[in-house]
Amino acid sequence: MLARGKYDASDLLAKLVFYVLVLITLQIVFGVWGPNPVSELLTGIVAWPPRAAFATVGGLSARS
């Protein structure tokens, strides 16, 4: 799938890391003003990638 596309695995990983860092930065910035709906939304979004990575690794290790 990646062989035919214009992106390779390192490009996709770099974009993922970039956007995770942007979300973490936004979470910190909105956290300065105390609890608010935007902070709660960003906290939920930032918590999702580690869970997805763990579930993927756990799922792959369970298959073997």
Backbone as CSV, one residue per row, in Angstrom:
resi,resn,N_x,N_y,N_z,CA_x,CA_y,CA_z,C_x,C_y,C_z
1,MET,0.821,-1.190,0.000,0.000,0.000,0.000,0.863,1.252,0.000
2,LEU,1.896,1.297,0.832,2.761,2.473,0.874,3.662,2.572,-0.353
3,ALA,3.909,1.458,-1.012,4.810,1.477,-2.162,4.227,2.292,-3.321
4,ARG,2.927,2.281,-3.476,2.295,2.998,-4.579,1.929,4.434,-4.225
5,GLY,1.943,4.789,-2.976,1.534,6.126,-2.551,2.669,7.128,-2.639
6,LYS,2.324,8.389,-2.439,3.357,9.420,-2.499,4.041,9.615,-1.151
7,TYR,3.560,8.947,-0.104,4.168,9.035,1.220,4.813,7.706,1.563
8,ASP,5.902,7.764,2.298,6.469,6.523,2.824,6.251,6.501,4.339
9,ALA,6.685,5.439,4.976,6.399,5.257,6.398,7.014,6.359,7.251
10,SER,8.214,6.815,6.910,8.843,7.862,7.718,8.102,9.189,7.593
11,ASP,7.546,9.491,6.411,6.749,10.706,6.252,5.477,10.642,7.099
12,LEU,4.815,9.507,7.083,3.600,9.355,7.872,3.886,9.459,9.368
13,LEU,4.975,8.841,9.807,5.353,8.903,11.214,5.716,10.330,11.613
14,ALA,6.432,11.038,10.746,6.801,12.425,11.029,5.566,13.307,11.137
15,LYS,4.598,13.126,10.249,3.360,13.909,10.318,2.579,13.584,11.587
16,LEU,2.531,12.322,11.961,1.838,11.927,13.179,2.479,12.566,14.402
17,VAL,3.803,12.520,14.488,4.510,13.122,15.617,4.292,14.632,15.639
18,PHE,4.338,15.269,14.480,4.126,16.718,14.401,2.754,17.097,14.950
19,TYR,1.718,16.409,14.495,0.372,16.762,14.932,0.126,16.419,16.402
20,VAL,0.737,15.376,16.908,0.626,15.069,18.336,1.285,16.179,19.148
21,LEU,2.446,16.663,18.700,3.108,17.765,19.406,2.288,19.054,19.338
22,VAL,1.646,19.315,18.210,0.771,20.491,18.101,-0.385,20.367,19.090
23,LEU,-0.987,19.198,19.176,-2.101,19.000,20.108,-1.661,19.152,21.559
24,ILE,-0.487,18.636,21.894,0.023,18.781,23.260,0.275,20.251,23.580
25,THR,0.835,20.985,22.614,1.070,22.414,22.811,-0.247,23.153,23.014
26,LEU,-1.248,22.854,22.202,-2.558,23.483,22.371,-3.176,23.137,23.715
27,GLN,-2.968,21.916,24.149,-3.501,21.498,25.448,-2.875,22.327,26.567
28,ILE,-1.580,22.558,26.484,-0.894,23.363,27.494,-1.375,24.809,27.452
29,VAL,-1.494,25.355,26.244,-1.921,26.746,26.099,-3.331,26.947,26.643
30,PHE,-4.274,26.092,26.277,-5.635,26.251,26.770,-5.745,25.908,28.253
31,GLY,-4.832,25.104,28.780,-4.835,24.782,30.204,-4.458,25.954,31.085
32,VAL,-3.827,26.976,30.516,-3.443,28.159,31.282,-4.679,28.863,31.838
33,TRP,-5.775,28.839,31.094,-6.993,29.530,31.509,-7.879,28.680,32.407
34,GLY,-7.386,27.583,32.876,-8.167,26.745,33.778,-9.060,25.778,33.021
35,PRO,-9.910,25.070,33.760,-10.787,24.087,33.123,-11.782,24.765,32.174
36,ASN,-11.844,24.249,30.967,-12.807,24.739,29.989,-13.078,23.611,28.996
37,PRO,-14.133,23.714,28.213,-14.496,22.623,27.290,-13.413,22.310,26.261
38,VAL,-12.686,23.315,25.804,-11.638,23.076,24.807,-10.510,22.253,25.424
39,SER,-10.133,22.565,26.651,-9.084,21.796,27.338,-9.494,20.343,27.515
40,GLU,-10.746,20.126,27.878,-11.224,18.754,28.063,-11.216,17.991,26.738
41,LEU,-11.623,18.655,25.663,-11.606,18.026,24.343,-10.180,17.672,23.933
42,LEU,-9.253,18.602,24.109,-7.859,18.350,23.734,-7.239,17.251,24.589
43,THR,-7.603,17.202,25.858,-7.089,16.141,26.729,-7.533,14.769,26.219
44,GLY,-8.778,14.666,25.811,-9.276,13.403,25.261,-8.589,13.022,23.963
45,ILE,-8.346,14.018,23.113,-7.687,13.753,21.830,-6.233,13.356,22.040
46,VAL,-5.539,14.041,22.946,-4.123,13.734,23.203,-3.982,12.363,23.861
47,ALA,-4.966,11.940,24.625,-4.898,10.633,25.283,-5.141,9.480,24.314
48,TRP,-5.711,9.765,23.138,-6.074,8.695,22.209,-4.883,8.036,21.498
49,PRO,-3.888,8.756,20.943,-2.805,8.076,20.208,-2.020,7.033,21.019
50,PRO,-1.664,7.300,22.288,-0.974,6.236,23.024,-1.837,4.984,23.218
51,ARG,-3.121,5.197,23.429,-4.023,4.045,23.576,-4.105,3.254,22.276
52,ALA,-4.182,3.967,21.164,-4.251,3.286,19.869,-2.957,2.523,19.581
53,ALA,-1.815,3.128,19.892,-0.534,2.454,19.664,-0.433,1.198,20.540
54,PHE,-0.825,1.316,21.802,-0.772,0.168,22.698,-1.714,-0.934,22.229
55,ALA,-2.907,-0.553,21.788,-3.859,-1.559,21.305,-3.337,-2.243,20.045
56,THR,-2.683,-1.482,19.162,-2.137,-2.060,17.940,-1.017,-3.046,18.265
57,VAL,-0.103,-2.637,19.132,1.016,-3.518,19.502,0.472,-4.745,20.244
58,GLY,-0.492,-4.528,21.138,-1.086,-5.656,21.854,-1.810,-6.607,20.932
59,GLY,-2.515,-6.056,19.958,-3.219,-6.890,18.989,-2.271,-7.675,18.105
60,LEU,-1.182,-7.048,17.705,-0.203,-7.749,16.861,0.523,-8.836,17.632
61,SER,0.809,-8.570,18.916,1.509,-9.583,19.686,0.580,-10.740,20.044
62,ALA,-0.704,-10.488,20.143,-1.657,-11.550,20.464,-1.866,-12.491,19.268
63,ARG,-1.659,-11.976,18.066,-1.836,-12.789,16.853,-0.714,-13.807,16.705
64,SER,0.472,-13.489,17.204,1.603,-14.391,16.987,1.769,-15.407,18.091
